[in-house]
Amino acid sequence: MAKAEISWKSKSEEGVKREVYVHCVGQEWKFFEREKRYDEWQPLEQPLLEDYIELLDAVKRRIARRLLRPEEEKRVRKLIREAYPEAEI
């Protein structure tokens, strides 16, 4: 599999800037976050729905460029449904 590391910048629920980093290890996507560039990455136990949507968007773009396999989109959608069953994707 190609490099399965994805990151983006956003704001937390409190309005604080943050960076989110997602790393694929085997079949599992692990989320991390930090507030500033030189802070240490902290594991994110319960990612926000917006984080999952951002991951899904990034995965779709990587599939289009043939950097990820098409099955990866289905796995990410399944993750979202498990974490947020009420969300419409």
Beta strands, then each sheet from edge to edge (+ up, - down):
strand 1: 5-11
strand 2: 17-25
strand 3: 28-34
strand 4: 42-43
sheet 1: 1+ 2- 3+ 4-
end
